[in-house]
Every structure is written in structure tokens, then in C-alpha cells.
Amino acid sequence: MDYVIIGNSIAAAGCIEGIRRADQNGKITVVGAEPYHVYGRPLISYLLEGKTDLERIKYRPADFYEKNCCTLVKGERALKIDAQKKRVTLSGGAVLPYDRLAIATGSRPFVPRIPNLEKYEYHTFMTLDDALKLQEKIKTVPNARVLIFGAGLIGLKCAEAIHKSVGEITVADMADRVLPSILDHDGAEIIKKHLEGYGLKFLLSTAANPDSFDFDILCVCTGVVPETELAKECGAEVGRGIFVDGKSKTTVKDIYAAGDCTESYSEVTGKRAAIPILPNAYIQGETAGINMAGGIASFDSALPMNAIGFFGKHILTAGVYEGEAVRAKSSEYRKIFVKDGKLKGFIFIDDFKRAGIYTALIRDGGDISGVDIDGLAENAGLNLFPKNFRDEVLRAKN
Ligand SMILES: Cc1cc2nc3c(=O)[nH]c(=O)nc-3n(C[C@H](O)[C@H](O)[C@H](O)COP(=O)(O)OP(=O)(O)OC[C@H]3O[C@@H](n4cnc5c(N)ncnc54)[C@H](O)[C@@H]3O)c2cc1C
């Protein structure tokens, strides 16, 4: 069996390991546009901060491809998939035949139409090369004034990465709060104040227009968009991301997809969505790999989740923020969201007591209609739950 994987990041690593769980002998070829061994993308900010190095950001050991008997074609792009003839054409001219193909092309920076942007050199912050380029730029401008468009996860990670090596950082966003996709207003205010304590300046509810600011270095961190072109061109159904089912199959025969490039239905949220987070990319990749190799695996319980920290303050979020919001009194910030007798989501800042129980409750859709919700916001102690629920948890533990 010939397997080809397009992309060489987290979903691809999951796919390789998934294939090898079910097939020790098939030929695997991985095509990665970046000229590197697979690395942990979230670690690029720690690299710039000097907290890690090029060796330690590797997501898998140096002998990963060799041990899994894979051929890695790095620094080349897949340009075209011919789904009829089952082959992939690469930028270097090679044509790779496949029996099963996985598309793990991730996402790319989304740069919206920003007036006057074309007059300026700007940086994005998604890849190792982006990080190294920004590092080089910073070296050429002592005490640089940095302007970052985007107060989301990537913009704030970029700010954290460079804050010790630049003069000042201003973060501007159209949204009225930081981390608008993962925090509500109150939670965002706590994080914003914390970041201001480290000298970051924020201009929120502010339209991006570089002409309106004084700066030396500009970073555009305004989100990501799934990389779907190859899939679209070969006839796969694509919405925001490439449509995949619970087996990571696309709508084209023998083509699978995994990670940030996809969109799938989650039984947990009852919605189809792109959930661009690392754990999903890995599990979807592994699911694709096992199924590609003739095994059986499914993943239909993707849950929006984020575990992230900025300047020593940590945030853990999960689920959706629907229904009644209940905030714990004894903690700086623990908020849960309850709807129709079910826990729908939570936002915890620096207090992660029993987070696993809350996550399991969201994932399993467990009935909490008899539970003291104020008490649940404080702590998911088993005493809050009816006896049959306690018995169930205890049975699962034994
Ligand atoms: C700064 C930063 C911080 C983050 N922090 C977190 C975090 O704390 N927690 C979390 O869960 N997630 C985080 N993420 C998101 C996480 O990194 C992604 O969800 C994850 O990397 C997705 O993996 P992937 O394999 O789907 O795609 P990607 O990591 O995007 O990789 C896709 C790869 O495919 C390659 N490719 C694309 N097109 C082609 C082609 N035609 N031919 C060949 N190769 C191609 C790309 O070059 C890329 O190397 C962060 C992301 C960034 C940028």
C-alpha cells in the first residue's frame, strides 16, 4: 500500500503513527512545504523568548521518520492532486502515486483587507520561519516600537515572545476585548490588566490602519484560515474547512484529511465546525492514519478547548458559552455555562480544580439538572452530584 501525506506538522505526525499502528509495511511519503523536521508550532513563541531551542521544539525525536519507515520530502509543496489517477504532483516536478492520501495542510495566516497595508513590510507569526525572520528584524532595530494587529491567541503569543527584546508593544484590534474567541468580557479584562502590567498597550475597538500609528515593526496576527485549495481543486467538498466525517474521510474516495485544514461535525457541540487546536489535529490525524491502513477508528467528539498561558497567567477553556453563566465567588475567575440541565462550557483562569471532571461532563452531556450550580462553579466535588452519578463515576474509576 502506498500512503502519501501532504503537510508535515501535528496532524501528519498523528497520521504516520496511526498508519503504523495498523500497517507496518506500507510505504509512507510525507510532503512538507516547510524545510524542517516536524515541530510543535505553539513553541515558536518560546523559541523567540529563549525558553527553548531548535532541537527541543521538535515534536517527535530526530529519528522519527526513520523509525516509522517514512520518506520525508521537505521544502516542497504539493501542487495538484489528481483524484482519478490517484497521484500528487510536487513543486519539484515529482509525481507521487498513492493508494490512500491524507491532506494535512493546516492553516495559513488570514490577512484581512487593511487600508494602506501594502505600503509597509509586515510579519506574520505562524511558522518557524516567521519567528526567525521576526527575530532577525528585531536585532536590526534597537528598542523597536512594535505594532501588532490582532489581540487573539497568536497576536498575544507574539507579544509575549518579543517583549523582552523590543522597546514597546502596542496591540490593536477591532474587537472590544483581548482573546475574543476564547474569553468573555470579564475574563478578557483580567488578562488585559495582567498584560498591561508587563507594559503592553492595547487599542481595542480600533480599526487596523498602519498609517494611523507610529511604529518600527508591524506584525499582522489577525487569525488563520484553513488551507483547503488542493482539496477543493480535486473535487472534495469544502466549507470553511475540508469536510471530513468521524473517520477523517473527505468526500473523495481514498482521500482523508486532518487537522486545522478540516471542518467536522462534533456530537459534543452538535455543530459542524473547524476547531484549529493541536490536540484535535493529532487525534484526527491518528484517526485518518488508522482508517487509511484498514483499521477502525473514529473521532466525533471534538471539543473546542484551549489551555494557554501569557506571562505566567493561565487560561483553561472548554465547550461553548451558552445558557446561564455562573461565576465562582471564591476564585479570581471560574465561570461555568449551563443550559437545559447540561454543562456547556467553562472559563477558568489560574484555578483548574477538577478540570477533568468538568470536561468529561461537557463531553458526555451528563444530566446536572439536580446539581447545585453555584457549588459546581466553585468545585466539582462528588458530594454535589446525585447518588447514581457518584456511583457511575466510582464504577468508572475502579
Ligand atoms: C503561535 C501559535 C501558538 C499556538 N498555540 C496553541 C496552543 O497553545 N494550544 C493549541 O491547542 N493550539 C495552538 N496553536 C494551534 C496549533 O499549532 C495548530 O492547531 C496545529 O499546529 C495544527 O496542526 P496541523 O498539522 O493541522 O497544521 P499546521 O501546524 O498548520 O501544519 C500544516 C503544514 O502543512 C504544510 N503545507 C500546507 N500546504 C502544503 C502543500 N500544498 N504541500 C506541502 N505542505 C503543505 C504547511 O507548510 C505546514 O507545515 C498555536 C498556533 C500558533 C501559530
The ligand as an ORCA input file, in Angstrom:
! r2SCAN-3c Opt
* xyz 0 1
  C       1.847     30.881     17.776
  C       0.880     29.754     17.893
  C       0.515     29.286     19.133
  C      -0.408     28.230     19.248
  N      -0.724     27.794     20.494
  C      -1.578     26.759     20.626
  C      -1.906     26.252     21.912
  O      -1.451     26.764     22.937
  N      -2.764     25.190     22.001
  C      -3.305     24.600     20.883
  O      -4.057     23.629     21.007
  N      -3.009     25.067     19.643
  C      -2.169     26.122     19.485
  N      -1.859     26.585     18.228
  C      -2.510     25.935     17.069
  C      -1.771     24.626     16.674
  O      -0.429     24.931     16.444
  C      -2.446     24.036     15.446
  O      -3.762     23.651     15.790
  C      -1.685     22.816     14.892
  O      -0.376     23.145     14.559
  C      -2.422     22.270     13.672
  O      -1.680     21.241     13.124
  P      -1.889     20.808     11.607
  O      -0.956     19.646     11.393
  O      -3.313     20.636     11.306
  O      -1.438     22.047     10.713
  P      -0.209     23.057     10.740
  O       0.536     23.007     12.034
  O      -0.737     24.362     10.279
  O       0.749     22.485      9.616
  C       0.390     22.308      8.280
  C       1.661     22.053      7.479
  O       1.292     21.742      6.143
  C       2.184     22.404      5.258
  N       1.532     22.572      3.943
  C       0.469     23.358      3.649
  N       0.143     23.240      2.332
  C       1.046     22.357      1.808
  C       1.248     21.830      0.493
  N       0.455     22.173     -0.544
  N       2.275     20.983      0.294
  C       3.078     20.605      1.347
  N       2.937     21.075      2.614
  C       1.923     21.929      2.814
  C       2.445     23.726      5.951
  O       3.639     24.323      5.453
  C       2.565     23.283      7.404
  O       3.879     22.911      7.719
  C      -0.958     27.641     18.076
  C      -0.598     28.120     16.821
  C       0.319     29.161     16.711
  C       0.703     29.658     15.350
*
